[in-house]
Amino acid sequence: MLGAQGQVPVTPEQGGNVAREIGAKYIECSAKTGSGVQDVFNLALRESMKGRWGKMVKQRRCVVV
């Protein structure tokens, strides 16, 4: 399908390089076969739960000073 549009798939190396350039995580998945899709969602969830300094946020507390 990409070939019909004059495009080629991104290689794992290209994807990894771009991820490193922008400081992102890289993981492969296939919407066609479903392979790795759950891993992508799990990674996205873990990353979204990280706090400001990259640590997992277990509990948030309100502090009144």
C-alpha positions in Angstrom: 0.0 0.0 0.0 2.8 2.4 0.8 4.5 1.5 -2.5 1.4 2.6 -4.4 1.8 6.0 -2.7 5.5 6.2 -3.5 6.5 5.7 0.1 8.5 3.1 2.0 8.1 1.8 5.5 10.3 3.2 8.3 13.1 0.8 9.3 13.6 0.0 13.0 17.0 1.8 12.8 15.4 4.9 11.4 12.7 4.9 14.1 15.2 4.4 16.9 17.4 7.2 15.5 14.5 9.6 15.4 13.4 8.6 18.9 16.9 9.2 20.3 17.1 12.6 18.6 13.9 13.8 20.2 14.4 12.0 23.5 11.5 9.6 23.1 11.0 5.9 23.7 10.8 3.6 20.6 8.8 0.5 20.4 7.5 -1.4 17.4 4.0 -2.7 16.8 1.7 -3.9 14.0 -1.9 -2.8 13.7 -2.3 -5.4 11.0 -1.2 -8.4 13.2 -1.8 -6.8 16.6 1.8 -7.7 17.6 3.2 -5.3 20.2 0.1 -3.1 20.4 -0.5 -3.9 24.1 3.2 -3.1 24.7 2.7 0.3 23.2 -0.2 1.1 25.4 1.6 -0.2 28.5 4.6 2.0 27.7 2.4 5.0 27.0 0.6 4.5 30.3 3.9 4.1 32.3 5.4 7.2 30.7 2.2 9.3 31.3 2.3 8.3 35.0 5.9 9.7 35.5 6.2 12.8 37.5 8.1 15.9 36.6 11.5 14.4 37.2 10.9 11.0 35.5 9.9 9.0 38.6 6.7 7.1 39.0 4.0 9.1 40.9 2.6 6.7 43.5 0.5 9.2 45.5 -0.2 12.8 45.2 -0.7 14.8 48.4 -1.9 18.3 48.9 0.3 20.4 51.2 -0.8 23.7 52.6 2.1 26.0 53.7 
